[in-house]
Amino acid sequence: MRIAVVALGKIGLPLAVQFATKGHQVVGVDINQAFVDLVNAGKEPFPGEAHLGELLAETVADGRLRATSDYADAIPGADAVVIVVPLFVDEKTGEPEFGWMENATRSLAQHLTPGTLVSYETTLPVGTTRNRWKPLIEEVSGLTEGSDFHLVFSPERVLTGRVFADLRKYPKLVGGLSEEGAKRAISFYESVLDFDERADLPRGNGVWDLGSAEASELAKLAETTYRDVNIGLANQFARFAAQNGIDVHQVIEASNSQPYSHIHRPGIAVGGHCIPVYPRLYLWTDPEATVVRAAREANLDMPEYTIGLLEGAYGDLAGAKVVVLGASYRGAVKETAFSGVFPAVEALKSRGAEVFVHDPMYSDEELQGLGFTAYHLGEPVDAAVLQADHPEYKQLTPAELPGVQVLVDGRDATDAARWAGVRRIVIGRSVRQ
């Protein structure tokens, strides 16, 4: 098959590579010319994705994969077009910002030819595929969905850093606007993906037809919103436990020892492109979802709560030198989307602290570009807040933070045995040393 992948980001590029490894001819489209040039040179444009470097180099070298910034080069004659353009949410109103996706949709529709399967993989509010993208594509292309082309929604369900493993591990969900569209989507994804054996799944692993685009859209929102609600509940438990001298981590371990409890871990923040965003997409179409809204608000409050823990242990933070450890939203991933570092730094500054940020994955220049003052291990500091659970922080000791009096570990990622003589506080597990 000839396949076009629109947007070569941290999900789109691995998808394009995956399709190419199955022997298909793949063209990736991206408006970032620097990305296009790197891909055509066989070089990965971002670090940290397992196996991407070698597979990219291999598929580019043998001609199965190339990139372009020209839709007219990629879309005409394609058997399938897969769209993975980012969808953003307004931080204040929670409304989806469709601008980038609309531009991409118009561009592909201008060059769409009959017989093409169009699959959106970007997470969308329920009804978007049918009510927004279908009429837009038909208007611009002059083609009719269901006869001239077929439109489906098939959400990506992978985590950056392990995309290729996740593609094999989880069922591929599809939902079409017609029975024929669903059949074509099933055939397409079965030809570009491989699946691990999963005896635990009722249908077995593979491509699952959910019956409609709306069901597929909701499935992705549901699985991610569940995690946000679960974390919100864990954070509520953690705050109550701390007030009552209870170790919430021990409680969660005990609760999860039977098969009906799956409580997540509490922490300083919920970050990334997915969990902070997708509940808002759900709320946009279901504003009466009070449980979802309450969990989102609870999680948004955790950075302020965490800095409050530091203030309670240290005292007045005015003039104190405080380092936030970790700019990334989670450990071992170089990404700051909705990272807790931003509200944590603001909360410290509002209390008059002199704030620094350290992250082993970022250079001084990159941290400065994010608006932070870079910190180097070994420099004097009064207090520290661990925001990202990078593996390097497991080995951290007070000797590397000279003068540190209080550590607030927002991820339970440090080794308590290494922090003798320093007051170490973990969310939901306060320890005085």
Summary of the structure (lengths in Angstrom):
residues: 433
radius of gyration: 23.5
end to end distance: 63.3
largest distance: 71.9
contacts: 1490
relative contact order: 0.08
helix: 41%
strand: 15%
